Amino acid sequence: MTFVYSELRKKTQEGGRMSSAGAPLPDFELPYTNYGVGGQNGRVNLHSTPSSTGAVVPDSAGFSYPKQTEVSFAGDMLRGNWDHTALSDTFFTRTNADRIQHEIRKEVYRISGPKKYVIDNQDVDELKMIMRAMYLQYGKNNTFNLEGQLRELNDLVVKWSVPRIISEIEQYNYYLNDISHLPIPLEKPLNMSSAGTKSLPFQPQM
């Protein structure tokens, strides 16, 4: 049986490209192959910087998730659990979900301090679960002050999501750095003994 790796590609030899060790690069290379360029010494180069092949490694390399809210959003949230109310019909809408996505992105940028993380819209399925949990737990479903109830639920979703997103960004950045650099080996042990380094002063014979 033969397996074909779709990302395997022939590398051009123009310019006589060499590795950091001075050896010629191989004829074929896998994506994101690391050759010690730009201070990298790990097994792979997952930083969002041009790799040795000149290609930019995407931040979400290897996976993707839905970012657009489907039309049946409101109906899916309450099916089999709750009757539709004025609050639910306002809270579970594509417009309100997009508003929450915008607020999450804005708060992550603001709270992340000098790092100023700029993120994309979050996974719609994850957002739906958070919105549904907050609605079932905190939704008042009063017939008055719908705007205030909607704002309260939106704030709860944002305040629950933002700290976790920032924490996951920090963990992801640590992972990128950890996988792209080998650990520094421990120093060799030092002999701290002074034995054999001292001598008595010379005394001339009488």
C-alpha positions in Angstrom: 0.0 0.0 0.0 1.3 3.4 -0.9 0.6 6.6 1.1 0.8 9.9 -0.6 1.4 13.0 1.5 -0.5 15.8 -0.2 1.7 18.5 1.3 5.0 16.9 0.2 6.6 19.2 -2.4 9.7 19.4 -4.5 12.0 22.2 -3.2 13.8 24.4 -5.7 17.6 24.3 -5.5 18.1 27.8 -6.9 20.4 29.9 -4.9 22.1 26.9 -3.2 20.1 27.1 0.0 22.0 25.7 3.0 20.9 24.7 6.5 22.2 26.4 9.6 24.8 23.6 9.9 26.1 24.3 6.4 24.6 21.2 4.8 22.6 21.2 1.7 18.8 21.1 2.2 17.0 17.9 1.2 15.3 17.6 -2.2 11.9 17.2 -0.5 10.5 18.8 2.6 7.3 18.6 4.7 5.4 21.8 5.6 6.7 23.9 8.5 10.0 22.0 8.4 12.5 23.8 10.6 16.1 24.3 9.6 17.3 26.5 12.4 16.4 29.7 10.7 15.9 32.8 12.8 17.1 31.3 16.0 14.8 28.3 15.9 16.3 25.1 17.2 13.2 23.0 17.9 11.7 20.1 15.9 9.2 22.3 14.1 8.6 26.0 13.5 5.1 26.9 14.6 5.6 30.6 15.1 3.6 33.0 13.0 6.7 34.0 11.1 8.0 33.0 7.7 9.5 29.5 7.9 12.6 28.4 6.1 10.4 27.7 3.1 9.2 31.3 3.0 5.6 30.3 3.8 3.8 31.9 6.7 2.5 29.4 9.3 -1.1 30.2 10.1 -2.0 30.6 13.8 -4.7 28.0 13.5 -2.7 25.5 11.4 -4.4 22.1 11.3 -7.9 22.9 12.3 -10.8 25.2 11.7 -14.2 25.9 13.2 -17.5 27.6 12.2 -17.7 31.3 12.7 -21.1 32.1 11.1 -24.3 31.7 13.0 -26.9 29.5 11.2 -30.4 30.6 10.4 -32.0 28.1 12.9 -30.0 29.5 15.8 -32.9 30.5 18.0 -34.9 27.3 17.5 -31.9 25.0 18.3 -31.2 26.7 21.6 -34.6 26.0 23.3 -35.7 22.8 21.5 -37.1 20.4 24.1 -36.2 22.6 27.1 -38.0 25.9 27.2 -40.9 27.8 25.6 -40.1 30.8 23.5 -40.3 34.2 25.2 -39.7 37.7 24.2 -36.3 37.6 25.9 -35.3 34.3 24.2 -36.4 35.5 20.8 -34.2 38.6 21.3 -31.2 36.9 22.9 -30.9 33.9 20.6 -30.6 35.9 17.3 -27.8 36.1 14.8 -27.6 39.8 15.3 -27.2 39.4 19.1 -24.6 36.6 18.6 -22.6 38.8 16.3 -22.8 41.6 18.9 -21.5 39.3 21.6 -18.6 38.2 19.3 -17.7 41.8 18.8 -17.8 42.5 22.5 -15.6 39.5 23.2 -13.0 40.6 20.7 -13.0 44.1 22.1 -12.7 43.0 25.7 -9.8 40.6 24.9 -8.0 43.4 23.2 -8.6 45.8 26.1 -7.8 43.4 29.0 -4.7 41.8 27.4 -2.8 45.0 28.3 0.3 45.8 26.3 0.1 42.6 24.3 -3.1 43.7 22.7 -4.4 40.4 21.4 -6.4 40.7 18.2 -8.6 37.6 17.9 -11.1 36.3 15.3 -14.7 35.4 16.0 -15.0 32.5 18.3 -16.4 29.0 17.5 -20.2 29.5 17.1 -20.9 26.1 18.7 -18.9 27.0 21.8 -20.6 30.4 22.0 -24.1 28.8 21.7 -23.4 26.5 24.6 -22.3 29.5 26.8 -25.3 31.6 25.7 -27.7 28.7 26.4 -26.2 28.1 29.9 -26.4 31.7 30.9 -29.9 32.0 29.6 -31.2 28.9 31.5 -29.4 30.0 34.7 -29.9 33.8 34.7 -32.7 34.6 32.3 -35.5 36.4 34.1 -38.0 36.3 31.2 -39.8 39.4 32.4 -42.2 41.1 30.0 -40.7 44.5 30.8 -37.2 46.0 30.5 -36.2 43.6 27.8 -33.2 45.7 26.8 -31.8 45.6 30.4 -32.3 41.8 30.6 -30.6 41.4 27.2 -27.6 43.5 28.2 -27.3 41.6 31.5 -27.2 38.2 29.7 -24.7 39.5 27.1 -22.4 40.9 29.8 -22.5 37.5 31.6 -21.5 35.7 28.4 -18.6 38.1 27.8 -17.3 38.1 31.4 -17.4 34.3 31.4 -15.6 34.0 28.1 -12.9 36.6 28.0 -10.7 35.4 30.9 -10.7 31.9 29.5 -9.8 33.0 26.0 -6.9 35.1 27.3 -5.7 32.1 29.4 -5.9 29.8 26.3 -4.0 32.4 24.2 -1.2 32.5 26.8 -1.1 28.7 26.9 -1.0 28.5 23.1 1.8 31.0 22.8 3.8 29.1 25.4 3.2 25.9 23.4 4.5 27.5 20.2 7.6 28.7 21.9 8.2 25.4 23.7 7.8 23.2 20.6 10.0 25.5 18.5 13.0 25.5 20.9 14.9 22.7 22.5 15.4 22.8 26.3 18.7 24.3 27.4 20.8 21.4 28.9 22.0 21.6 32.5 25.6 22.9 33.1 28.2 20.3 33.9 28.9 20.0 37.6 31.7 22.1 39.1 34.3 20.9 41.5 33.9 23.3 44.5 36.6 21.6 46.6 39.8 23.5 47.5 41.8 20.3 48.2 45.2 20.5 46.6 45.1 24.2 45.9 46.8 25.4 49.1 50.4 25.0 50.2 52.5 26.1 53.2 55.0 29.0 52.7 58.5 28.0 51.8 60.9 28.0 54.8 64.6 28.2 53.9 66.9 25.7 55.7 69.3 27.1 58.2 
